[in-house]
Amino acid sequence: MAIRQVLRMGDARLLQVSEPVADFSGLQELLVDMKDTMKALNGAGLAAPQIGVNLRVVIFGVPEMRNPRYPDAEPVPETVLVNPVITPMNSEMNEDWEGCLSVPGMCGLVPRYSAIRYQGYDEYGSLIDRVASGFHARVVQHECDHLDGMLYPMRIRDLGNFGFRDVLFPNSPVQDE
Ligand code: NI
């Protein structure tokens, strides 16, 4: 078990399209490292490419005990999601503030689908098939974007809504995806 270094925007590895997982038996060590790293950095989610592993694996989860940045958000179940597929439920989108462990100190206003279906596998190869909306849907879309080399600043429509978190939200604690 180890806390791994999180790659920061500018590293070309964050722009790669990651490979599907074919062999689930090799995932345990990666997942322990991802969970340790996410917890150590108080993240809401983490994607394998953020620690330099080019596989389609994400983890996320926000316990009921409060994500201070999203006081009204529903809890997001602790989830390991492998080879995910996202299908928007409809064309409705909304904008909200996001941060990312690969873009430390910054946040931006990002459009996302309001409701999605997401499918994939857990670490044992069992099927996951869920419908999510709001913050839950936002976190899943953010993490899965990492698997296609997409970072949230690339989705900001107006860069006037991108900046340093401690300037934009002086009293807000930090939690990044
Ligand atoms: Ni991120």
Residues whose N, C-alpha, C, O or C-beta is under 5 A from the ligand:
A	BS01	NI	G99 C100 L101 E177
